[in-house]
Amino acid sequence: MSTVPSARLVLLKDVKECRTGDSIRVTGLWKKYDAGIDLAVIQYDGHEVQVDTTHIDRIWPTEGDIVQCIGEVTEEMGKGKRAHTISIPSINLTTPKSSSDHSYAPSFIGSLSKSTSESTTFVHNPTERWQPPRKPKMKYDDLEHKMEAAPLYVLGYAPLVSDFDSFYTRRLYVRIRDCFNRPITGVASRTVKLLDRVSPDFNRSFRLTGTTTEALNFASYNYLGFSDTIGPCADAVETATQELGITSASSRAEVGTTKQQQDMEQMVARFVGKEDAMCVSMGFATNSTTIPALVNKGCLVISDEMNHSSIVFGVRLSGASVRVFKHNNMDDLRELLREVISQGQPRTHRPWKKILIIVEGLYSMEGTIVNLPELIDLKKEFKVDILMGTFTKSFGAAGGYIAGDKAIIDHLRLRNHAYNYAEAVSVPVAQQVITSMKIICGEDGTDIGRKKIKQLAENSLYFIERLREMGFIVYGDQGSPVIPLLLFNPAKIPAFSRELLKRGIATVVVGYPATPIITSRARFCLSSAHTKQDIDRTLDAVSEVGDILLLKEQ
């Protein structure tokens, strides 16, 4: 006697419980995308029953099949759910009607070959004979369904991400993923070489082609052009590396302090006009570890609404309360200061232990420069005296610093986790900072630093003025080397990036969550290494792409 394949279905909507021997007709198949589960609609005794088929053991029923209930599974399936084993008299391998049809899933094909070797299927006529499935042309929806994670709540776990994050990642970010995390080779200076890559699965993965594309570099933070491999900085770094090696292999609190690191801290303190300075090997960690060392519970942090994520992260780690003031608005900051000083802590109205105000000098996503004159007035009025900076942008190095009174810096050397537990700033990086800072200050006996600063200012002013003349909507203050050009629509992010790259221009495109979802933008970073010909060529390309994407004001 012939046997037939069987499969287990989990009853979701229990209209009437199946009994052994009952015949059931499958009347529909569909995918419930918001919950991430596969459902079959079966007809039983005049009623339609929704059945979860996500975890079918062996085969996938198709619409029109007559199935027979051959027994109930007794294992626990969860609250309000029952599992039944059904038998399916024929296997129907037709072309999938939608991405929810799992007929060609590898797990299904494997189980099918195993089941067909153990059993015989019913064949009504020669046209219904089983045929090996032909691999259909891959579509994006089919791939997305295949790549989706199993519904965790069915297994008893909470979802890893929110519904919106899942939707945004699958439906937007993955489709434009080729515009981000682009690999490069060589030096990221005036130009940059991008490693070409292709994706066989709609940006889920990439494969390098072995070729490169050279483009003008308006993507990297290299304001003063110190990232080159030739020149006085590179020579000094090479000499220091030969003498002391790459790393001290320890934190500063142990045996990781070298002469270069001490010289760097003294140079930084002199450069910013403070008594002392402390350097950290990572710019992000400079903020995120220093803030918890300065404030804790019972303290208040007043932060600009556009502050960097490292500041936000550090404030959260500290446990301090936080108040936010309008971006670069010193009047709003002054009113907020008066309020929090007079009112004190919520409910108890006790005075705050400390009040820490945090602003940036140059906002990387907005291109705006801090309102320094008014901030200095506030500083004199309320006595604020700590400076933080990074070495990644103007100095062509890595890491960051905190500068202030010696008592404050001594306190931070004891309390800052990045100083006590993280790897010390490497010797080559410290030497790069020392040499580039001496060039900027003119202590090398030349005027190279002054010329670089002047060239950067001219390039930045010229670039932003030309963009505004063309009709683009740009953020940023006059003279800022960071110039955001508004794209608004997220769909224009990949088009702008890809079209500029075709014209030999490398830039950064930014979207959610770094910016609000409807204020997507392209960010141009100017450098003193750019020539006027480089900038004009870039402006022509941007103008051409802007006309195509309708980015200019009419």
C-alpha positions as CSV (number, residue, x, y, z in Angstrom):
1,M,0.0,0.0,0.0
2,S,1.3,3.4,-1.0
3,T,2.2,5.9,1.7
4,V,1.9,9.7,1.3
5,P,4.1,12.5,2.7
6,S,2.9,14.2,5.9
7,A,3.4,17.6,7.4
8,R,2.7,19.3,10.7
9,L,0.7,22.5,10.8
10,V,0.1,24.7,13.8
11,L,-3.5,25.9,14.2
12,L,-3.6,29.7,14.9
13,K,-7.3,30.4,14.7
14,D,-9.1,27.4,16.3
15,V,-12.5,27.3,14.6
16,K,-13.0,23.6,15.0
17,E,-10.4,21.0,16.0
18,C,-9.4,18.5,13.4
19,R,-10.2,14.9,14.0
20,T,-8.3,11.9,12.6
21,G,-9.6,11.0,9.2
22,D,-11.2,14.4,8.4
23,S,-10.6,15.8,4.9
24,I,-9.6,19.4,4.6
25,R,-9.3,21.5,1.4
26,V,-6.5,24.2,1.2
27,T,-8.3,27.3,-0.1
28,G,-5.5,29.8,-0.1
29,L,-1.9,30.6,0.8
30,W,-0.6,34.0,1.9
31,K,2.2,35.7,3.8
32,K,1.6,37.9,6.7
33,Y,4.6,40.2,6.4
34,D,4.1,42.4,9.5
35,A,4.3,39.4,11.8
36,G,6.8,37.5,9.6
37,I,4.9,34.2,9.5
38,D,3.6,32.0,6.7
39,L,-0.1,31.2,6.7
40,A,-2.3,28.8,4.8
41,V,-6.1,29.2,4.7
42,I,-7.8,25.8,4.9
43,Q,-11.5,25.0,4.6
44,Y,-12.8,22.6,7.1
45,D,-16.5,21.7,7.7
46,G,-17.7,24.9,6.1
47,H,-15.3,27.1,8.0
48,E,-12.0,28.7,7.0
49,V,-9.2,28.2,9.4
50,Q,-5.8,30.1,9.4
51,V,-2.9,27.7,9.8
52,D,0.7,28.6,10.5
53,T,2.9,26.7,8.0
54,T,6.2,28.4,8.9
55,H,7.6,25.3,10.5
56,I,6.2,22.6,8.2
57,D,8.3,19.4,8.6
58,R,8.4,18.1,5.1
59,I,6.4,19.7,2.3
60,W,4.4,22.9,1.4
61,P,0.7,22.4,0.6
62,T,-0.6,24.3,-2.4
63,E,-4.0,25.9,-3.1
64,G,-6.6,23.3,-4.1
65,D,-4.9,20.3,-2.3
66,I,-7.1,17.9,-0.4
67,V,-5.4,17.1,2.9
68,Q,-6.4,14.6,5.5
69,C,-5.9,14.8,9.3
70,I,-4.1,11.7,10.5
71,G,-3.4,12.7,14.1
72,E,-2.8,15.4,16.7
73,V,0.6,16.3,17.9
74,T,0.6,16.1,21.7
75,E,3.7,18.3,22.4
76,E,3.2,21.7,23.9
77,M,2.9,24.4,21.1
78,G,2.2,27.5,23.2
79,K,-0.8,29.2,24.5
80,G,-3.9,29.0,22.3
81,K,-2.1,26.8,19.6
82,R,-2.6,23.2,18.6
83,A,-0.5,21.1,16.1
84,H,-2.0,18.5,13.8
85,T,-0.3,16.1,11.4
86,I,-1.9,16.1,8.0
87,S,-1.4,13.9,4.9
88,I,-1.2,15.3,1.4
89,P,-2.1,12.9,-1.4
90,S,-0.2,14.6,-4.2
91,I,2.9,16.8,-4.5
92,N,2.3,19.9,-6.7
93,L,5.6,21.7,-7.7
94,T,4.3,24.6,-9.7
95,T,6.1,28.0,-10.2
96,P,5.7,30.0,-7.0
97,K,2.7,32.4,-7.1
98,S,4.5,34.9,-4.9
99,S,7.5,35.3,-2.7
100,S,5.6,33.5,0.1
101,D,5.7,30.2,-1.8
102,H,8.6,28.1,-0.3
103,S,8.5,25.4,-3.0
104,Y,12.1,26.1,-4.0
105,A,13.6,26.6,-0.6
106,P,16.8,24.4,-0.1
107,S,15.4,22.9,3.0
108,F,12.2,21.9,1.2
109,I,14.0,20.4,-1.8
110,G,16.3,18.4,0.6
111,S,13.3,17.1,2.6
112,L,11.4,16.4,-0.6
113,S,14.2,14.2,-2.1
114,K,14.3,12.3,1.2
115,S,10.5,11.9,1.4
116,T,10.1,10.8,-2.2
117,S,12.7,8.0,-1.7
118,E,10.7,6.7,1.2
119,S,7.2,7.0,-0.3
120,T,5.2,7.0,-3.5
121,T,2.9,9.9,-4.6
122,F,-0.5,9.6,-6.2
123,V,-0.4,10.4,-10.0
124,H,-3.8,11.2,-11.5
125,N,-2.6,11.6,-15.1
126,P,0.8,11.8,-16.9
127,T,0.7,15.6,-16.9
128,E,0.8,15.7,-13.2
129,R,4.0,13.6,-13.0
130,W,6.6,15.1,-10.7
131,Q,9.2,17.2,-12.6
132,P,12.4,18.6,-11.2
133,P,11.8,22.3,-10.5
134,R,13.5,24.9,-12.7
135,K,15.3,27.6,-10.8
136,P,13.3,30.9,-11.3
137,K,15.0,34.2,-12.0
138,M,15.7,35.8,-8.6
139,K,13.6,38.8,-7.7
140,Y,14.2,41.2,-4.9
141,D,11.1,40.2,-3.0
142,D,12.0,36.5,-3.3
143,L,15.4,37.2,-1.9
144,E,14.1,39.3,0.9
145,H,11.7,36.7,2.0
146,K,14.4,34.0,1.9
147,M,16.8,36.2,4.0
148,E,14.2,37.1,6.6
149,A,14.8,35.8,10.1
150,A,12.4,33.3,11.5
151,P,9.6,34.8,13.6
152,L,11.1,34.9,17.0
153,Y,7.9,35.2,18.9
154,V,6.8,31.9,17.5
155,L,9.9,30.4,19.2
156,G,9.2,32.3,22.4
157,Y,11.7,35.1,22.0
158,A,11.2,38.9,21.7
159,P,12.1,40.5,18.3
160,L,15.7,41.8,18.1
161,V,14.7,45.1,16.3
162,S,11.6,47.2,16.1
163,D,9.2,46.9,13.2
164,F,10.3,50.3,11.8
165,D,14.0,49.4,12.0
166,S,13.4,46.1,10.3
167,F,11.3,47.8,7.6
168,Y,13.9,50.6,7.1
169,T,16.8,48.2,6.9
170,R,15.2,45.8,4.5
171,R,13.3,48.2,2.3
172,L,15.7,51.2,2.1
173,Y,19.1,50.8,3.6
174,V,19.9,47.4,1.9
175,R,18.9,48.8,-1.5
176,I,21.4,51.6,-1.3
177,R,24.1,49.9,0.8
178,D,26.6,50.2,-2.1
179,C,26.8,53.9,-1.3
180,F,28.2,53.3,2.1
181,N,31.3,51.6,3.6
182,R,33.1,51.8,0.3
183,P,36.6,50.1,0.5
184,I,39.6,52.2,-0.6
185,T,43.2,51.5,-1.3
186,G,46.1,53.9,-1.1
187,V,46.2,57.4,0.6
188,A,43.0,59.3,1.2
189,S,44.4,62.7,0.2
190,R,43.4,65.0,-2.6
191,T,42.3,61.9,-4.6
192,V,41.2,58.5,-3.4
193,K,41.2,55.1,-5.1
194,L,38.0,53.1,-4.5
195,L,38.0,49.3,-4.8
196,D,35.3,48.3,-7.4
197,R,32.7,45.8,-6.2
198,V,29.6,44.1,-7.4
199,S,26.7,42.4,-5.6
200,P,25.0,39.2,-6.9
201,D,22.2,39.4,-4.3
202,F,20.9,43.0,-4.2
203,N,23.6,44.5,-1.8
204,R,23.3,41.7,0.7
205,S,26.9,40.8,0.0
206,F,29.7,42.2,-2.2
207,R,32.5,40.8,-4.3
208,L,35.6,42.8,-5.3
209,T,36.2,42.9,-9.0
210,G,40.0,43.5,-8.8
211,T,39.7,46.9,-10.4
212,T,39.8,50.4,-8.9
213,T,38.3,53.8,-9.6
214,E,40.2,57.0,-8.8
215,A,38.1,60.0,-7.8
216,L,38.5,63.4,-6.3
217,N,38.2,63.1,-2.6
218,F,35.5,65.3,-1.0
219,A,34.6,62.6,1.5
220,S,37.5,62.4,4.0
221,Y,38.3,64.7,6.9
222,N,41.6,66.1,5.7
223,Y,41.2,69.8,6.2
224,L,44.9,70.8,6.0
225,G,46.2,68.0,3.8
226,F,48.4,66.3,6.4
227,S,47.4,62.8,5.4
228,D,50.0,62.5,2.7
229,T,52.8,59.9,2.8
230,I,55.5,62.4,1.8
231,G,56.6,65.6,3.5
232,P,57.9,66.6,7.0
233,C,55.1,64.8,8.9
234,A,55.8,61.5,7.2
235,D,59.5,61.8,7.6
236,A,59.2,62.5,11.4
237,V,56.7,59.6,11.8
238,E,59.1,57.2,10.1
239,T,62.0,58.3,12.3
240,A,60.0,57.9,15.5
241,T,58.7,54.5,14.4
242,Q,62.2,53.2,13.8
243,E,63.3,54.5,17.3
244,L,60.3,53.4,19.4
245,G,58.2,51.0,17.3
246,I,54.5,51.2,16.6
247,T,53.0,50.8,20.1
248,S,53.9,50.9,23.7
249,A,51.7,47.8,24.3
250,S,50.1,49.1,27.4
251,S,47.8,51.8,28.8
252,R,49.2,55.1,30.0
253,A,48.5,54.2,33.6
254,E,50.9,51.2,33.5
255,V,54.0,51.3,31.3
256,G,52.6,53.0,28.2
257,T,54.0,56.5,28.5
258,T,56.6,57.6,26.0
259,K,58.4,60.8,25.3
260,Q,56.3,61.5,22.2
261,Q,53.1,61.3,24.2
262,Q,54.4,63.7,26.9
263,D,55.6,66.1,24.2
264,M,52.2,65.8,22.5
265,E,50.3,66.7,25.6
266,Q,52.6,69.7,26.3
267,M,52.2,70.8,22.7
268,V,48.4,70.6,22.9
269,A,48.2,72.5,26.1
270,R,50.4,75.3,24.7
271,F,48.4,75.3,21.4
272,V,45.0,75.8,23.1
273,G,46.3,78.0,25.9
274,K,45.7,75.8,28.9
275,E,47.8,74.6,31.8
276,D,47.7,70.9,30.9
277,A,46.2,68.4,28.5
278,M,45.4,64.7,28.4
279,C,45.4,62.7,25.2
280,V,43.3,59.6,24.4
281,S,43.9,57.1,21.5
282,M,40.3,57.4,20.1
283,G,38.3,60.6,19.4
284,F,34.9,59.0,20.2
285,A,36.2,57.6,23.5
286,T,37.5,61.1,24.5
287,N,34.0,62.3,24.9
288,S,32.3,59.1,25.9
289,T,34.7,58.3,28.8
290,T,35.5,61.9,29.9
291,I,31.9,63.0,30.5
292,P,31.3,60.1,33.1
293,A,34.5,61.1,34.8
294,L,33.2,64.7,35.3
295,V,29.6,64.2,36.2
296,N,27.3,61.6,37.7
297,K,23.9,61.3,39.4
298,G,22.8,64.6,40.8
299,C,24.6,66.5,38.1
300,L,23.1,68.2,35.0
301,V,24.4,68.2,31.5
302,I,23.2,71.0,29.1
303,S,23.8,69.9,25.5
304,D,23.3,71.4,22.1
305,E,20.6,69.6,20.2
306,M,23.0,68.8,17.3
307,N,25.8,67.4,19.4
308,H,27.8,64.4,18.2
309,S,26.7,60.9,19.2
310,S,29.9,60.4,21.3
311,I,28.6,63.2,23.6
312,V,25.1,61.7,23.8
313,F,26.7,58.3,24.6
314,G,28.9,59.8,27.3
315,V,26.0,61.6,28.9
316,R,24.0,58.4,29.1
317,L,26.9,56.5,30.6
318,S,27.3,59.2,33.3
319,G,23.8,58.8,34.8
320,A,23.5,62.6,34.9
321,S,20.3,64.5,34.0
322,V,20.3,66.2,30.7
323,R,18.6,69.3,29.2
324,V,18.9,70.3,25.5
325,F,19.0,73.8,24.1
326,K,18.3,75.0,20.5
327,H,21.2,74.5,18.1
328,N,23.8,77.3,18.5
329,N,21.3,79.6,20.2
330,M,23.1,81.4,23.0
331,D,20.0,83.2,24.1
332,D,18.2,79.9,24.7
333,L,21.2,78.6,26.5
334,R,21.4,81.7,28.8
335,E,17.6,81.3,29.7
336,L,18.1,77.6,30.3
337,L,21.1,78.3,32.6
338,R,19.1,80.8,34.7
339,E,16.2,78.4,35.0
340,V,18.2,75.3,36.1
341,I,20.3,77.4,38.5
342,S,17.3,79.0,40.2
343,Q,15.1,75.9,40.2
344,G,17.6,73.2,41.1
345,Q,16.8,69.5,40.9
346,P,13.3,68.3,40.1
347,R,11.0,67.7,43.1
348,T,13.6,68.4,45.8
349,H,14.8,71.7,44.3
350,R,18.2,71.1,45.8
351,P,21.1,72.7,43.9
352,W,22.7,70.6,41.2
353,K,26.1,69.2,42.2
354,K,27.6,70.3,38.9
355,I,26.3,71.8,35.7
356,L,28.2,70.9,32.6
357,I,27.5,72.7,29.3
358,I,28.7,70.8,26.1
359,V,28.9,72.3,22.6
360,E,30.9,71.6,19.5
361,G,33.3,73.9,17.6
362,L,32.3,72.6,14.2
363,Y,29.1,70.5,13.8
364,S,29.9,67.6,11.4
365,M,26.4,67.1,10.0
366,E,25.2,70.7,9.9
367,G,28.5,72.4,8.9
368,T,27.8,75.2,11.5
369,I,30.5,76.8,13.6
370,V,29.8,77.5,17.3
371,N,28.8,81.1,18.2
372,L,32.2,81.6,19.9
373,P,31.9,85.3,20.9
374,E,28.7,84.9,22.8
375,L,29.9,81.6,24.2
376,I,33.0,83.3,25.6
377,D,30.7,85.8,27.3
378,L,28.7,83.0,28.9
379,K,32.0,81.3,29.9
380,K,33.1,84.5,31.7
381,E,29.7,84.9,33.3
382,F,29.3,81.3,34.5
383,K,33.0,80.2,34.6
384,V,33.4,77.3,32.1
385,D,36.9,76.1,31.3
386,I,37.3,72.7,29.7
387,L,38.3,72.1,26.0
388,M,38.0,68.9,24.0
389,G,39.2,68.2,20.5
390,T,40.2,65.4,18.1
391,F,43.3,64.9,16.0
392,T,41.5,63.2,13.1
393,K,40.5,66.1,10.9
394,S,43.1,68.9,10.9
395,F,46.2,67.0,12.0
396,G,45.9,63.9,9.8
397,A,46.2,61.6,12.9
398,A,43.9,59.8,15.4
399,G,42.6,60.2,18.9
400,G,41.6,63.2,21.0
401,Y,42.5,65.5,23.9
402,I,41.0,67.1,26.9
403,A,42.6,70.4,28.1
404,G,42.0,72.6,31.1
405,D,43.4,73.5,34.5
406,K,46.0,71.2,35.9
407,A,43.7,70.1,38.8
408,I,41.0,69.1,36.3
409,I,43.4,67.1,34.1
410,D,45.0,65.4,37.1
411,H,41.5,64.4,38.2
412,L,40.7,63.0,34.7
413,R,43.9,61.0,34.6
414,L,42.7,59.1,37.7
415,R,39.0,58.8,36.6
416,N,39.1,58.5,32.8
417,H,38.7,54.9,31.7
418,A,40.2,55.5,28.3
419,Y,43.3,56.8,29.9
420,N,43.6,54.0,32.5
421,Y,42.5,51.0,30.6
422,A,42.7,51.6,26.9
423,E,45.8,51.4,24.7
424,A,48.0,54.5,24.8
425,V,48.3,56.7,21.7
426,S,50.8,55.0,19.4
427,V,54.1,56.6,18.8
428,P,53.6,57.3,15.1
429,V,50.3,59.0,15.8
430,A,51.8,61.1,18.6
431,Q,54.7,62.2,16.3
432,Q,52.2,63.1,13.5
433,V,50.3,65.3,15.9
434,I,53.5,67.0,17.2
435,T,54.9,67.7,13.7
436,S,51.7,68.9,12.1
437,M,50.9,71.1,15.1
438,K,54.4,72.7,14.9
439,I,53.8,73.4,11.2
440,I,50.4,75.0,11.9
441,C,52.0,77.2,14.6
442,G,54.9,78.1,12.4
443,E,57.4,76.5,14.9
444,D,59.0,74.6,12.0
445,G,60.5,77.8,10.7
446,T,58.2,78.0,7.6
447,D,54.9,79.5,6.6
448,I,53.5,76.2,5.2
449,G,50.9,76.0,8.0
450,R,49.6,79.6,7.5
451,K,49.3,79.0,3.7
452,K,47.4,75.7,4.3
453,I,44.9,77.5,6.6
454,K,44.5,80.4,4.1
455,Q,43.9,77.9,1.2
456,L,41.4,76.0,3.2
457,A,39.4,79.1,4.0
458,E,39.4,80.2,0.3
459,N,38.4,76.8,-0.9
460,S,35.5,76.6,1.6
461,L,34.2,80.1,0.8
462,Y,34.4,79.6,-2.9
463,F,32.7,76.2,-2.9
464,I,29.7,77.1,-0.7
465,E,29.1,80.4,-2.6
466,R,29.1,78.6,-5.9
467,L,26.6,76.0,-4.7
468,R,24.2,78.7,-3.4
469,E,24.5,80.6,-6.7
470,M,23.5,77.4,-8.6
471,G,20.4,77.2,-6.5
472,F,21.2,74.3,-4.1
473,I,20.0,74.3,-0.5
474,V,23.1,74.0,1.6
475,Y,23.6,74.2,5.4
476,G,26.7,75.5,7.2
477,D,28.4,78.8,8.0
478,Q,30.7,80.8,5.8
479,G,34.2,79.4,6.0
480,S,33.2,76.0,7.3
481,P,35.1,73.2,5.5
482,V,32.1,70.9,6.0
483,I,29.3,71.7,3.5
484,P,26.1,69.7,3.6
485,L,23.9,69.8,0.5
486,L,20.3,68.9,1.2
487,L,18.8,66.0,-0.8
488,F,15.6,65.7,1.4
489,N,14.1,62.6,-0.3
490,P,15.9,59.4,0.8
491,A,15.4,58.0,-2.7
492,K,17.8,60.6,-4.0
493,I,20.6,59.4,-1.7
494,P,21.8,56.5,-4.0
495,A,21.2,58.4,-7.2
496,F,23.3,61.4,-6.1
497,S,26.2,59.2,-4.8
498,R,26.3,56.9,-7.8
499,E,26.0,59.6,-10.4
500,L,28.8,61.6,-8.8
501,L,31.0,58.6,-8.6
502,K,30.4,58.0,-12.4
503,R,31.9,61.5,-12.9
504,G,34.9,60.8,-10.7
505,I,33.8,62.5,-7.5
506,A,33.8,60.7,-4.1
507,T,31.6,62.2,-1.5
508,V,29.6,61.1,1.6
509,V,25.8,60.8,1.6
510,V,24.0,60.8,4.9
511,G,20.5,59.6,5.9
512,Y,18.6,58.2,8.8
513,P,19.4,57.6,11.7
514,A,22.4,60.1,11.5
515,T,19.9,62.7,10.3
516,P,16.1,62.9,10.3
517,I,14.6,60.7,7.6
518,I,13.4,63.6,5.4
519,T,16.6,65.7,5.7
520,S,18.9,63.4,3.9
521,R,22.0,65.1,2.6
522,A,25.4,64.9,0.8
523,R,28.4,66.1,2.8
524,F,31.4,67.7,1.1
525,C,34.6,68.0,3.1
526,L,37.0,70.6,1.7
527,S,40.8,70.4,2.0
528,S,43.7,72.8,1.4
529,A,45.0,70.0,-0.9
530,H,42.2,70.7,-3.4
531,T,43.1,73.0,-6.3
532,K,40.7,75.5,-8.0
533,Q,40.5,73.1,-11.0
534,D,39.5,70.3,-8.7
535,I,36.7,72.4,-7.1
536,D,35.4,73.7,-10.5
537,R,35.3,70.1,-11.9
538,T,33.4,69.0,-8.8
539,L,31.0,71.9,-9.0
540,D,30.2,71.2,-12.7
541,A,29.5,67.5,-11.8
542,V,27.3,68.5,-8.9
543,S,25.4,71.0,-11.0
544,E,24.8,68.4,-13.7
545,V,23.5,65.8,-11.2
546,G,21.4,68.4,-9.5
547,D,19.6,69.2,-12.7
548,I,18.9,65.5,-13.2
549,L,17.6,65.0,-9.7
550,L,15.8,68.4,-9.5
551,L,17.7,69.5,-6.4
552,K,18.0,73.2,-7.3
553,E,15.5,75.8,-6.2
554,Q,13.3,77.0,-9.0
